[in-house]
Amino acid sequence: MKTRLIECVPNISEGRDEKVINEISSVVETIDGVKLLDVDPGKATNRTVITFVGEPQPVIDAAFLLIKKAAELIDMSKHHGEHPRFGATDVCPLVPVSGITMEETVKYAHKLGKRVGDELGIPGYFYENAATEEKRRNLANCRKGEYEGLPKKLIDKEWKPDFGPADFNDIVKHTGAIAISARDFLVAYNINLNSTSTRRANAIAFDIREAGRIKREGNPATGKKVLDAKGQPVRIPGKLKAVKGIGWYIEEYGIAQISYNLTNINITPMHIAFDETVKSATSRGLRVTGSELVGLIPKKAMLDAADFFLQKQERSLGISEEEKIKIAIKSLGLDDLKPFNPRERIIEYLLEDKVPKLIDFTVKGFADETASESMAPGGGSIAAYVGALGVSLGTMVANLSAHKAGWDEQWAYYSDWAVKGQAYKDKLLFLVDEDTNAFNKIIDAVRMPKGSEEAKKLRAEALETATIYATEIPLQVMETAFNAMEVMEEMAEKGLQNSLSDAGVGMLCARTAVAGAYFNVKINAKDIKDTNKAHEILDKADSLYQKALLRETDLTRKILAKF
């Protein structure tokens, strides 16, 4: 069954007192199954963004404890900061990550809000997908008037809280209100200017954000507002959808920034917001010096940004993930104000299993581990690794060809082949560890108890399942290495001819991967009790083995003829 995960991103109204921030954020991990991913304080905004993830019920339990602790430690009657706010825990959005729908997430948001109102006496509003009426979908509407406006807002029938008391009592005076939502993944993203002018930063924000700016007669900044037939201000829309933005001055850095909320990065990704802001700033005589990510980012957003800038440079996209992340960081200037550590800012990296992997060894360490008394890694893992090395050579030739002087018109062609090569390489590297994992499943099954007939039956079933899996994994190695041969064939034919030998060695490695994995299929298949399944796997393996030998022989002949 797929794990159901939601992310919670509460923003608390404290960004300066480290002790208070730590005390509030640390309560999250007192709930089993919840992982605290990030704590990102801002001194100028006097606000901290906290991010944690887990299964739905544990997450809302952790959120409740955090809201309770923030209410105890933050006195809103004494709070000041650059960012709009109206509560100790100002906002608490829930974001579906995997295995759960938005509709289900809304139910958890409502459940959390009711508990906050009933047990803590904190008033609040549901916004975005959790909103109870259309005008409350927009967080800015719910928070309008901020903390100082709560005495009037709470008793306004139009703005009666969705939960909690509708009066500004002594508790609410201390805690303020809260907004709780279920929403899509939002990226809080600030872009830095070589200016201290909030007015100019706002002008750029109005150019870009979806809401744009109010239309005025004459002077666009001070002229009379143009009204529609209903007496409402006419707006000139901005360039980008799913973007909210304002300009502000950050005393901590001594610069003006445009602060964006990218509410749907599938509509407007981070790199497009950055690029359009650069254009707008340049047209106004300003320069973007970099940007700042608040909280966390999905890995895909960083890789998409890298591809965007590589394409603008007409450079190959078929480079490693690590290199792409570096390019994204430098292209967006994410390290302009302070160091940016992708291992601490990219969600997938924070959720990675910390168990050491074979592919994380040094070259020497991998060889030493293979040569040790341990039975794993064995031939299957080595076959996969040799295949990864082979297609890496083919990919190298593609990347060199894409960068060759005089071949600029063909860079996209070679880039496409390099991207294919990287995909084969990544699959084979995954199979290096998965072959060892498959072997370990057999060992685990062998060690199962066999004291009773029922235990013997369960052990036999587990052993059969593990043996089939341990046969299918080297078959996947064969299939992947065989398919990867196309990269070396194409590069030997049309790639940089000074690297012809590299394409040849890559093909030899791929053939070795197919042959080595074939041996592992054969030795494991003999222990499968289901003979039909065993023959099905062996027939595929026999065919791949023979075809691989023919492809390697054919390319070797062509390469020797070129020499």
C-alpha positions in Angstrom: 0.0 0.0 0.0 1.4 3.4 -1.0 2.4 5.6 2.0 0.1 8.6 2.5 2.2 11.7 3.1 1.3 15.3 3.8 3.5 18.2 4.4 2.8 20.9 6.9 4.3 24.4 6.6 3.3 26.5 9.6 4.6 30.1 9.7 5.1 31.4 13.3 5.4 35.1 14.2 8.9 34.8 15.7 12.1 35.0 13.7 14.7 36.5 16.1 14.7 34.5 19.4 16.5 31.3 18.6 15.5 29.7 21.9 11.8 30.3 21.3 12.0 29.1 17.7 13.8 25.9 18.7 11.3 25.2 21.5 8.3 25.6 19.2 9.7 23.6 16.3 11.1 20.8 18.4 7.6 19.7 19.6 7.0 18.4 16.1 9.2 15.4 16.5 7.7 14.3 19.7 5.0 12.7 17.5 6.1 9.3 16.1 6.3 9.2 12.3 6.7 12.9 11.8 10.0 14.3 10.4 11.0 17.9 10.8 12.5 18.9 7.5 13.4 22.6 7.8 13.3 25.6 10.2 13.9 28.9 8.3 13.8 32.1 10.4 13.8 35.6 9.0 15.0 38.5 11.3 13.5 41.4 9.3 10.2 39.7 8.8 10.3 38.4 12.4 8.8 35.2 11.1 9.9 31.5 10.8 8.8 29.0 8.2 8.8 25.4 9.7 8.3 22.4 7.4 7.6 18.8 8.5 6.1 15.7 6.8 4.5 12.5 7.7 1.2 10.5 7.6 -1.9 12.6 7.9 -3.0 12.0 11.5 0.4 12.3 13.1 1.1 15.5 11.1 -2.1 17.2 12.4 -1.3 16.0 15.9 2.2 17.6 15.5 0.7 20.8 14.0 -1.7 21.1 17.0 1.2 20.8 19.5 3.2 23.4 17.5 0.2 25.9 17.5 -0.3 25.3 21.2 3.4 25.9 22.0 3.5 29.1 19.8 0.4 30.4 21.6 2.2 29.9 24.9 5.5 31.6 23.9 4.6 34.3 21.4 2.7 37.5 22.6 1.1 39.0 19.5 0.4 42.3 21.3 4.2 42.9 21.2 5.0 41.6 17.7 6.4 43.7 14.9 7.8 42.6 11.6 7.9 43.4 7.8 5.6 40.5 6.8 1.7 40.7 7.1 0.6 38.6 10.1 -2.3 38.2 12.5 -1.4 35.3 14.8 1.3 33.5 16.8 1.0 30.7 14.3 0.0 32.9 11.4 -0.7 30.3 8.8 -0.8 26.5 8.8 -1.2 25.0 5.4 -1.4 21.2 4.7 0.0 20.0 1.4 -0.7 16.6 -0.1 2.6 15.0 -1.1 1.8 11.4 -2.0 -1.0 8.8 -1.7 -3.6 11.3 -0.6 -6.0 13.6 -2.5 -6.6 17.3 -2.0 -10.2 16.5 -0.9 -8.9 14.2 1.8 -6.4 16.8 2.9 -9.2 19.4 3.2 -10.9 17.1 5.7 -7.7 17.0 7.8 -7.4 20.8 7.7 -11.0 21.1 9.0 -10.3 18.6 11.7 -7.2 20.5 12.8 -9.1 23.8 12.8 -11.9 22.5 14.9 -9.5 21.2 17.5 -7.5 24.5 17.6 -10.8 26.4 18.1 -12.3 24.0 20.7 -9.2 23.2 22.8 -7.0 26.3 22.5 -9.6 29.0 22.1 -7.9 30.5 19.0 -10.1 31.9 16.3 -9.3 31.2 12.7 -10.2 31.0 9.0 -10.0 28.2 6.4 -8.4 29.4 3.1 -7.5 28.1 -0.3 -9.0 24.6 -0.9 -10.2 24.4 2.7 -12.2 27.7 2.4 -15.9 27.7 3.5 -16.8 30.5 1.0 -15.2 32.0 -2.1 -14.0 35.3 -0.5 -12.1 33.3 2.1 -10.0 31.3 -0.5 -7.6 34.2 -0.7 -5.3 34.4 2.3 -4.9 38.1 1.9 -8.6 38.6 2.4 -8.6 36.4 5.6 -5.6 38.3 7.0 -6.7 41.8 5.9 -6.3 44.3 8.8 -3.7 42.0 10.3 -3.5 41.6 14.1 -4.3 45.2 14.8 -7.6 44.8 12.9 -8.8 41.7 14.8 -11.0 43.5 17.4 -13.3 44.8 14.6 -12.9 41.9 12.2 -13.9 39.1 14.7 -17.3 40.8 15.5 -18.0 41.5 11.8 -20.8 39.1 10.7 -19.1 38.9 7.2 -15.9 37.7 8.9 -17.1 35.5 11.7 -14.3 32.9 12.3 -14.7 29.4 10.9 -13.6 28.1 14.3 -12.8 29.5 17.7 -14.3 32.6 19.5 -15.7 35.6 17.7 -14.4 38.1 20.1 -11.1 39.7 21.0 -10.8 38.3 24.5 -7.7 38.1 26.7 -6.5 34.8 25.1 -7.0 36.1 21.6 -5.2 39.4 22.5 -2.1 37.2 23.2 -2.4 34.5 20.5 -4.0 36.4 17.6 -5.8 34.4 15.0 -4.7 31.6 12.6 -5.4 30.7 9.0 -5.4 27.0 8.1 -5.5 25.6 4.6 -5.1 22.7 2.3 -3.2 23.8 -0.8 -0.9 22.8 -3.6 2.8 23.1 -3.2 3.7 26.7 -2.7 7.2 28.2 -3.2 8.0 31.3 -1.2 10.7 32.9 -3.3 12.4 36.3 -3.0 14.4 38.0 -5.8 17.1 40.5 -4.8 17.7 43.9 -6.4 20.6 46.3 -6.5 18.4 48.9 -4.9 16.9 49.9 -1.6 13.7 51.3 -3.1 10.5 49.5 -2.0 8.6 51.5 -4.6 10.6 50.2 -7.4 10.5 46.7 -6.1 6.7 47.0 -5.9 6.6 48.3 -9.5 8.4 45.1 -10.7 6.1 42.9 -8.5 3.1 44.6 -10.2 4.6 43.8 -13.6 4.9 40.2 -12.8 2.2 39.0 -10.4 -1.1 37.7 -11.7 -3.2 40.4 -10.0 -1.1 43.1 -11.7 -1.8 46.7 -10.8 -4.8 49.0 -10.6 -5.3 51.0 -13.8 -5.0 54.8 -13.3 -5.6 57.9 -15.4 -2.4 59.8 -16.3 0.3 59.0 -13.9 0.4 55.1 -13.3 1.4 55.6 -9.7 -0.6 58.5 -8.5 -3.3 59.1 -11.1 -7.1 58.6 -10.4 -8.2 55.0 -10.3 -10.2 53.8 -13.3 -13.5 52.1 -12.2 -15.7 49.6 -14.0 -19.5 49.7 -14.3 -19.9 48.3 -10.8 -17.6 50.9 -9.3 -14.7 48.5 -8.8 -11.1 49.4 -9.8 -10.0 48.1 -13.2 -6.8 46.0 -13.0 -4.0 45.6 -15.5 -3.0 41.9 -15.2 0.6 41.0 -14.7 2.7 38.7 -16.9 2.5 35.5 -14.9 -0.3 33.3 -13.6 -0.3 31.6 -10.1 2.0 34.3 -8.8 1.5 36.7 -5.9 4.1 39.4 -5.1 5.0 42.5 -3.2 8.2 44.6 -2.9 9.9 45.3 0.4 13.1 46.5 1.9 15.1 44.0 4.0 17.2 45.8 6.6 19.1 42.6 7.4 20.6 42.6 3.9 20.3 46.3 3.1 18.5 45.6 -0.2 15.0 45.7 -1.7 13.4 42.4 -2.7 10.4 41.2 -4.7 8.7 38.6 -2.5 6.8 36.1 -4.5 4.4 33.3 -3.6 4.5 30.8 -6.5 1.1 29.1 -5.8 1.4 26.5 -8.5 4.9 25.8 -9.9 3.4 23.7 -12.6 1.9 26.9 -14.1 4.7 29.3 -13.2 7.9 27.6 -12.2 10.6 29.4 -10.2 13.0 29.9 -13.1 10.3 31.7 -15.2 9.5 34.0 -12.3 13.2 34.8 -12.0 13.7 35.3 -15.8 10.7 37.6 -16.2 11.8 39.6 -13.1 15.2 40.0 -14.6 13.6 41.4 -17.8 11.3 43.8 -15.9 14.2 45.0 -13.6 16.5 45.6 -16.6 13.8 47.7 -18.3 13.5 49.8 -15.2 17.3 50.4 -14.9 17.7 47.9 -12.1 19.7 44.6 -11.8 18.7 41.3 -10.2 21.6 40.2 -8.1 20.3 36.8 -7.0 17.4 35.2 -5.2 16.4 33.6 -1.9 14.3 30.4 -1.4 12.3 30.4 1.8 11.7 26.9 3.0 12.0 23.8 0.8 11.8 23.0 -2.9 11.0 19.8 -4.9 13.9 18.4 -6.7 12.1 18.6 -10.1 11.8 22.4 -9.7 15.6 22.7 -9.4 16.3 20.3 -12.3 13.7 22.1 -14.5 15.5 25.4 -13.7 18.9 23.9 -14.7 17.4 22.6 -18.0 16.0 26.0 -18.7 19.3 27.8 -18.4 21.3 25.1 -20.2 18.9 25.4 -23.1 19.4 29.2 -23.2 23.1 28.5 -23.3 22.7 25.8 -26.0 24.4 23.3 -23.7 23.7 19.6 -23.3 21.0 18.6 -20.8 22.5 15.2 -20.4 24.7 15.9 -17.4 24.5 14.5 -13.9 21.9 15.5 -11.4 24.5 17.0 -9.1 25.8 19.2 -11.9 22.3 20.3 -12.7 21.6 21.3 -9.1 24.9 23.4 -9.1 23.8 25.1 -12.3 20.4 25.9 -10.9 21.9 27.4 -7.7 24.3 29.6 -9.7 21.9 30.6 -12.4 19.2 31.7 -9.9 21.8 33.2 -7.5 20.4 31.2 -4.6 23.7 31.6 -2.8 23.8 35.4 -3.2 22.8 36.3 0.4 23.9 33.1 2.3 25.1 29.6 1.5 22.6 27.3 -0.2 23.0 23.6 0.7 20.8 21.5 -1.6 21.0 18.6 0.9 19.1 20.8 3.4 16.7 22.5 1.0 15.5 19.9 -1.5 12.7 17.8 -0.1 13.7 14.5 -1.8 17.2 14.7 -0.4 15.8 15.2 3.2 13.6 12.2 2.8 16.3 9.9 1.5 17.0 6.7 3.4 20.3 7.3 5.3 21.4 3.6 4.9 24.7 3.6 3.1 24.5 2.5 -0.6 27.1 0.7 -2.7 27.0 3.5 -5.3 28.0 6.0 -2.6 31.3 4.2 -2.0 34.6 5.5 -3.4 35.9 3.6 -6.4 38.5 2.0 -4.1 36.0 1.4 -1.4 33.6 -0.4 -3.8 36.5 -2.6 -5.0 37.5 -3.4 -1.4 34.0 -4.2 -0.4 33.6 -6.5 -3.4 36.9 -8.3 -2.6 36.0 -8.8 1.1 34.6 -12.0 2.7 31.0 -10.6 2.3 28.9 -12.4 -0.3 27.5 -9.1 -1.5 28.0 -7.2 -3.7 28.3 -10.1 -6.1 28.3 -10.6 -9.8 24.9 -9.1 -10.4 25.8 -5.8 -8.8 29.1 -5.7 -10.6 27.4 -6.4 -13.9 25.1 -3.4 -13.3 28.0 -1.2 -12.3 30.0 -2.2 -15.4 27.0 -1.3 -17.5 26.7 2.1 -15.8 30.3 2.8 -16.6 29.8 1.7 -20.2 26.8 4.0 -20.9 28.6 6.8 -19.0 31.3 6.6 -21.7 28.7 6.8 -24.5 27.1 9.8 -22.7 30.5 11.5 -22.4 30.9 11.3 -26.2 27.5 12.8 -26.7 28.3 15.7 -24.3 31.7 16.3 -25.9 30.0 16.3 -29.4 27.4 18.8 -28.2 30.1 21.1 -27.1 32.4 20.8 -30.2 33.2 24.0 -31.9 31.5 24.2 -35.3 28.8 21.7 -34.4 26.6 24.3 -32.7 23.7 23.6 -34.9 23.6 20.0 -33.7 23.9 20.6 -30.0 20.2 19.6 -29.3 20.6 16.3 -31.2 23.6 15.3 -29.1 21.9 16.7 -25.9 19.0 14.3 -26.5 21.4 11.4 -26.7 23.2 12.4 -23.6 19.8 12.7 -21.8 19.0 9.1 -22.9 22.4 8.0 -21.6 21.9 9.6 -18.2 18.6 7.8 -17.8 20.2 4.4 -18.6 23.1 5.2 -16.3 20.7 6.1 -13.4 18.7 2.9 -13.9 21.8 0.8 -13.8 23.1 2.5 -10.7 19.8 1.8 -9.0 20.2 -1.8 -10.0 23.7 -2.0 -8.4 22.1 -1.8 -5.0 18.9 -3.5 -5.8 20.7 -6.7 -6.9 22.3 -6.8 -3.4 18.9 -6.0 -1.8 17.4 -8.9 -3.8 20.1 -11.3 -2.5 19.4 -10.1 1.0 15.7 -10.9 0.6 16.7 -14.5 -0.1 18.8 -14.6 3.0 16.0 -13.2 5.1 13.6 -15.8 3.8 16.1 -18.6 4.5 16.3 -17.4 8.1 12.6 -17.5 8.7 11.4 -20.1 11.3 10.3 -23.6 10.1 9.2 -25.2 13.4 5.6 -25.8 12.3 3.8 -26.7 9.0 2.4 -23.2 8.8 5.8 -21.7 9.4 7.3 -23.9 6.7 4.6 -22.9 4.3 5.2 -19.2 4.9 9.0 -19.7 4.6 8.6 -21.5 1.3 6.3 -18.8 -0.1 8.7 -16.0 1.0 11.7 -17.9 -0.5 9.9 -18.4 -3.8 9.0 -14.7 -4.0 12.5 -13.6 -3.1 14.1 -16.0 -5.6 11.9 -14.8 -8.5 12.7 -11.2 -7.6 16.5 -12.0 -7.4 16.1 -13.4 -10.9 14.1 -10.6 -12.3 16.6 -7.9 -11.1 19.5 -9.2 -13.2 17.0 -9.6 -16.1 16.4 -5.8 -15.7 20.2 -5.3 -15.8 20.3 -7.2 -19.1 17.4 -5.2 -20.6 18.8 -1.9 -19.5 22.4 -2.5 -20.6 21.2 -4.0 -23.9 19.0 -0.9 -24.6 21.8 1.4 -23.6 23.9 0.0 -26.4 22.1 2.4 -28.8 23.9 5.3 -27.3 27.3 3.8 -28.1 26.2 2.8 -31.6 25.0 6.3 -32.4 28.0 8.0 -31.0 30.4 5.7 -32.8 28.6 6.5 -36.0 27.9 10.3 -35.6 29.7 11.5 -32.5 33.2 13.0 -32.0 35.5 10.6 -33.9 38.5 11.4 -31.6 36.4 9.6 -28.9 35.7 6.6 -31.1 37.6 4.3 -28.7 35.5 5.6 -25.8 32.3 4.6 -27.6 33.9 1.2 -28.2 34.9 0.6 -24.6 31.4 1.7 -23.6 29.9 -1.0 -25.9 32.2 -3.7 -24.5 31.1 -2.7 -20.9 27.5 -2.9 -21.9 28.0 -6.4 -23.5 29.8 -7.5 -20.3 26.9 -6.2 -18.2 24.4 -8.2 -20.3 26.6 -11.3 -20.2 27.3 -11.0 -16.4 23.7 -10.4 -15.6 22.8 -13.4 -17.8 24.9 -15.7 -15.6 23.0 -14.4 -12.6 19.6 -15.0 -14.2 20.7 -18.6 -15.0 22.0 -19.4 -11.6 19.0 -18.0 -9.7 16.3 -19.3 -12.1 17.2 -22.9 -11.3 15.8 -22.4 -7.8 12.4 -21.1 -8.9 9.7 -23.8 -8.2 7.3 -22.3 -10.7 8.7 -23.7 -13.8 6.5 -21.7 -16.1 7.8 -18.5 -14.5 11.4 -19.7 -14.7 11.1 -20.6 -18.4 9.5 -17.2 -19.1 12.4 -15.4 -17.6 15.0 -17.6 -19.2 13.6 -17.2 -22.7 13.8 -13.4 -22.4 17.4 -13.7 -21.0 18.5 -16.1 -23.8 17.2 -13.8 -26.5 18.9 -10.7 -24.9 22.2 -12.4 -24.5 22.4 -13.6 -28.2 21.3 -10.1 -29.5 23.8 -8.4 -27.3 26.7 -10.5 -28.6 25.7 -9.7 -32.2 25.4 -5.9 -31.5 28.8 -5.9 -29.8 30.4 -7.8 -32.7 28.9 -5.6 -35.3 30.0 -2.3 -33.6 33.5 -3.7 -33.0 33.9 -4.5 -36.7 32.7 -1.0 -37.6 35.1 0.7 -35.1 38.1 -1.3 -36.2 37.3 -0.5 -39.9 37.3 3.3 -39.0 40.6 3.0 -37.2 
